[in-house]
Amino acid sequence: MNKLNLFLIYAALCGAAAPAAAGYAPDFDRGVDVRAAVRAAVEDAASAGGLLPPAPGRAEGPVWVTMEKSAAASLDGALFKTAPVAQSGRLAVYEFDPTELGRLADGMHRAMRRAPGFIAHDTLEEALEDLKAPPAPRARAYTLDQAARVKKLLPLVREESIVSSIAWLSSYKNRYYRGATGVEASKRLQREWAAYSEGRPDISVEAFKHAAFAQESVILTMRGTSEPDKVVVIGGHLDSIAGYGDNPAPGADDNASGVAVTNEVVKALVEGGYRPARTIKFIAFAAEEAGLRGSGEIAAAFQKQGVKVEGMLNLDMTNYKGSDRDIYFVSDNTSADQNAFLGKLIDSYLGYTWGSFDCGYGCSDHASFAKKGWPASTPFESTYEQCNPYIHKAVDTLAKMGGGAAHSVKFARLAVAYAVELAK
Ligand SMILES: [Zn+2]
């Protein structure tokens, strides 16, 4: 057990104004009581961290990064060892040492306030593919006719269980994709999700292994009863980052909050005995902060396997209410039709206020699915300018969000409505 965990136990159990350690001021007692969740989490988060190599036998070769030339120009030139190897329009491809991706992410966050704002590829071929315009999603008919089901399931979304999920996810030193605690958080999530498959043979959980880094993505599949080959994806990134390397990065908002919302949707659907007609895959993506690597590999695997993705809902930062309206949709590199459908779901079932904003290139995991021609959307916590100012720092904690998860509840309720109306 490391010092951070001991400190978390102290802060959680004593509820005392403990002295700040390494920039931390966690105070899980301000909102809902999550002491049991924190106790359970720290029993599990036992390692002191440290970086891990990629899978044994894999030589860590170069990665190929696509990003906007203007973004690259705003960064420290020392980050780039060579000139772009290819370019087209506003985008360029750069060769990178994979161990430098954290430094690139940190540079982008500092200079551009973008996270990550680039896409990393294992091969040059994939990177060159990204310079082309993505195929447009085929037109889909979106309908709302499941009101009774949606209204039955919505009350099963509960703030206290979202708080518990954020608490345990953010109790690790970090969930860095190359770090020991990033792996432990993934293993814990696999166990949490495996529990949902008890008595539900239609539910299975798998760890998606990535050859190039140690953290595994986690996929919970709820198999469809009548159209199992059609797939709805709901998820968000599991990893966290602060600076780069093995730094304290609780990532409570970015993005324990998105994983917690994803978990809450699974929980509500299971508790409500809901069985979708189409298959739903709930995914916690590894390595988003290093250039959408987890979601990029999964979307590529889905394409190769011929998976028919009917829609993808990406949850990345849901718990900090920085703007007037409740939910803001990312309008670029997403599906306008699906965004409109989500707006209708809000208007019909939830009554929240909503808006939209542009997020830029390589903004989050929706981009990995959008570039395959699948409808993808990201409902976000605020406008980009007004998002949580503590992200990518050791102070991205639940306490900094008031200790509760009232804002995340809105996203979980929206995701429940989306699941029921799209997977019917
Ligand atoms: Zn994020």
Boltz pocket constraint, residues with backbone or C-beta under 6 A from the ligand:
constraints:
  - pocket:
      binder: B
      contacts: [[A, 115], [A, 237], [A, 254], [A, 255], [A, 288], [A, 316], [A, 317], [A, 364]]
      max_distance: 6.0
